[in-house]
Amino acid sequence: MIVKVSKRRSLYVSLSTASLMLFLAGCSAADCDPNKQDEMFTQMACSFGGGYQKRTKALTNERSVQEQAVQIQDAHLMSINQQIAVLRQEMAQLQQKIAKEKAQRDDLLKQEASLQQQYDQAKADGDSDKMKELIEKIRNVSQIKSHFDYSIKIDNAAYASKVDELNKKSAETHSL
C-alpha cells in the first residue's frame, strides 16, 4: 500500500509539475520585460517559457531596423549636402560670369558714349564720311551690348533658379 501511495504521489507531483509548466509556458506570451519587477509567477513564466529571450530578440531586431533607418537617413543627408555644395559652386561660377559680362557691357556703354560724342562732333563739323563711319561703329557696339544684356538676363534667371533649388535642398535638410 505504501508503494501505491508513493506512486500516486509521484504521479500527482508529475501532473502538478506538468500543469505548472504548461501554465508557465502559456504565460510566456505575456510582455516579458526583464527591467520590470513583475510578480514571481510572471517572472517564472518569462524565464521558463523563453519570454525574456523573445523580448530581447524583438528589441534587438527593432534596434537593428532603427539603426538601418538612421544610416539611410544619414546617407540621404550626405547626398543632399553634396548637392548643396555643387549648387553653391555653380552659383559662384554664375556670379563670376555675370560680373564679367556686366564689366564688358559697362565698357561697351563707355565706348558707345565716346562714339556718340565723336559723332556729334563730326556732325557739328559737317564731316559726313566720319559720321557714316561712326554710325556703323555705334550700331556694332549696340548689337554687342544687346548680346551682353541678353546673356546677363539669362544668367540672372539661371542664378535665381539655383537659389530656389538651394533653398529647397536646405529646407529638405532641416526636415530630416
C-alpha positions in Angstrom: 0.0 0.0 0.0 2.9 2.3 0.7 4.1 1.7 -2.9 0.6 2.6 -4.2 0.5 5.9 -2.3 4.0 6.7 -3.3 3.1 6.0 -7.0 0.1 8.2 -6.6 2.1 11.0 -5.0 4.7 10.6 -7.7 2.0 10.7 -10.4 0.4 13.7 -8.6 3.7 15.6 -8.4 4.4 14.8 -12.1 1.0 16.0 -13.1 1.3 19.1 -11.0 4.7 19.8 -12.4 3.5 19.3 -16.0 0.4 21.5 -15.3 2.7 24.2 -13.8 5.0 24.0 -16.8 2.0 24.3 -19.2 0.7 27.3 -17.1 4.1 29.0 -17.2 4.5 28.3 -20.9 1.1 29.8 -21.5 2.1 32.9 -19.5 5.2 33.3 -21.5 3.2 35.1 -24.2 2.9 38.0 -21.8 5.1 41.0 -22.4 8.2 40.0 -20.6 10.4 42.9 -19.7 13.5 42.0 -17.6 13.7 45.6 -16.3 10.2 45.3 -14.7 9.8 43.9 -11.2 6.8 41.6 -12.0 5.3 39.1 -9.7 7.0 35.8 -9.1 4.8 33.7 -11.4 5.2 36.1 -14.3 9.0 36.1 -13.8 9.0 32.3 -13.7 6.7 32.1 -16.8 9.0 34.5 -18.7 12.1 32.6 -17.7 10.7 29.2 -18.3 8.8 30.0 -21.5 11.6 32.0 -23.1 9.7 35.2 -22.9 12.8 37.2 -21.9 14.8 35.8 -24.8 11.9 36.6 -27.2 11.7 40.1 -25.8 15.4 40.6 -26.1 15.4 39.3 -29.6 12.5 41.6 -30.6 14.2 44.6 -29.1 17.5 43.7 -30.9 15.6 43.4 -34.2 13.8 46.7 -33.5 17.1 48.4 -32.8 18.7 47.0 -35.9 15.8 48.3 -38.0 16.1 51.8 -36.4 19.9 51.8 -36.9 19.4 51.0 -40.6 16.8 53.8 -40.9 19.3 56.2 -39.3 22.1 55.0 -41.8 19.7 55.6 -44.7 18.8 59.0 -43.4 22.5 59.9 -42.9 23.3 58.8 -46.4 20.4 60.9 -47.8 21.6 63.9 -45.8 25.1 63.4 -47.1 23.8 63.3 -50.7 21.8 66.5 -50.1 24.8 68.2 -48.6 26.9 67.2 -51.7 24.2 68.6 -54.0 24.2 71.8 -52.0 27.9 72.1 -52.3 27.7 71.6 -56.1 24.9 74.2 -56.3 27.0 76.7 -54.3 29.9 76.2 -56.7 27.7 76.6 -59.7 26.2 79.8 -58.2 29.7 81.2 -57.6 30.7 80.5 -61.2 27.5 82.2 -62.4 28.2 85.2 -60.2 31.7 85.5 -61.7 30.3 85.1 -65.2 27.6 87.8 -64.6 30.2 90.2 -63.1 32.5 89.7 -66.1 29.6 90.2 -68.5 28.5 93.4 -66.7 32.0 94.8 -66.8 32.2 94.1 -70.5 28.8 95.7 -71.0 29.9 98.7 -69.0 33.0 99.1 -71.2 30.7 98.9 -74.2 28.5 101.6 -72.8 31.5 103.9 -72.3 32.7 103.1 -75.8 29.2 103.8 -77.1 29.1 107.2 -75.3 32.5 108.1 -76.7 31.4 107.2 -80.2 28.3 109.2 -79.8 30.4 112.3 -78.7 32.6 111.7 -81.8 29.5 111.5 -84.0 28.1 114.7 -82.5 31.5 116.4 -83.2 31.6 115.1 -86.8 28.0 116.3 -87.3 29.0 119.7 -86.0 32.0 119.8 -88.3 29.8 118.7 -91.2 32.0 115.6 -91.9 29.5 113.2 -93.4 32.1 110.4 -94.1 33.2 110.4 -90.5 29.5 110.4 -89.5 28.8 107.3 -91.6 31.8 105.5 -90.1 30.8 106.4 -86.5 27.1 105.3 -87.1 28.4 101.9 -88.2 30.6 101.6 -85.1 27.8 102.7 -82.9 25.5 100.0 -84.4 28.1 97.3 -83.9 28.7 98.3 -80.3 25.0 98.5 -79.7 24.5 95.0 -81.0 27.3 93.6 -78.9 25.9 95.4 -75.9 22.4 93.8 -76.6 24.1 90.4 -76.7 25.6 91.0 -73.2 22.3 92.4 -71.9 20.5 89.2 -73.1 23.3 86.9 -71.7 23.2 88.7 -68.3 19.4 88.3 -68.2 19.7 84.5 -68.9 22.4 84.1 -66.4 20.5 86.0 -63.7 17.5 83.7 -64.4 19.8 80.6 -64.1 21.2 82.1 -60.8 17.7 82.6 -59.4 16.8 79.1 -60.3 19.9 77.8 -58.5 19.0 79.9 -55.4 15.5 78.3 -55.4 17.0 74.9 -55.7 19.4 75.6 -52.9 16.6 76.8 -50.7 14.6 73.6 -51.4 17.6 71.4 -50.6 18.3 73.4 -47.4 14.7 73.0 -46.3 14.9 69.3 -47.0 18.0 69.0 -44.7 16.1 70.9 -42.0 13.1 68.5 -42.3 15.4 65.5 -41.7 
